[in-house]
């Protein structure tokens, strides 16, 4: 059983750090459901 099993997850990635789609791919392997994923630029 994973920490994310059955959870709905919102991902906000950083353009200069880890982008949202990269985090999303990692979360998908843990059983979590990604309901929103975005990459933002925080300036």
Secondary structure as UniProt FT lines:
FT   TURN            3..6
FT   STRAND          8..14
FT   TURN            15..16
FT   HELIX           20..28
FT   TURN            29..31
FT   STRAND          33..40
//
